Amino acid sequence: MIKTVLILFWILFSSISVFASYEEALKLFESGNYSESLKILADNLDIGKDMVPDSPNYNLRYLAAHNHWKLGNANSAIAHFSRCMEIKKDTIDPYIDLGLFYLERGRFADSEATCRRGLEIKSAPMLYYIIGRTYLARQNFQIARENFEKANSLDPEFYMSYNELGIALMNLGRIGEANTAFTIANTLSPRNAQILNNLGVSHEAMGNQKSATAAFKKALELDPNNDEIKNNLSRSEK
């Protein structure tokens, strides 16, 4: 009986210790001390316990992946995200973050493939949004539009997706629909300078010069050093 109690106490103590170490590593990550954060995670990660129920390894690896991402260690980031997918097979977070990781690096095919694997687990707006971003970058505006619209249908308050939808529609020559998308994005996120700038561009394309100028002025108030907004406002005021 005493032996059993001691074992349970040791398991509880170890769990508390790992949790405290994880919290410390998380604080270091949030403060930009990525290498120091990784050292703590490495000291607490027992790779042999990846598949043990209630193991802390998922959280440790997930944070490690983000540290490696920030440090530019691509292979290590990918390896940790991939292992997270194996540990929690019903969780889409690693697919979303790995998709964003690939997107940031211009690896659009890998980003799309990762997100489509995630969609086999759950139909999530962020996964469609990332796929849309990959097609926007590849200038396939129709497929980009379809994915942004799918993201918006799943999350009607996803303002980033409405903004990107507006960009796709502008490139498709559907200016009125783009203006509507930017207007919705602006309603959902009224203090976003880039959305206001895009809204101004769409107003200008429609010939609504007064509305365009008003939008550019609001955008510049929020982002006074943005040269693109400055140029747009200067042009609209002529």
Order of alpha helices (4+ residues) and beta strands (2+ residues): alpha-alpha-alpha-alpha-alpha-alpha-alpha-alpha-alpha-alpha-alpha-alpha-alpha
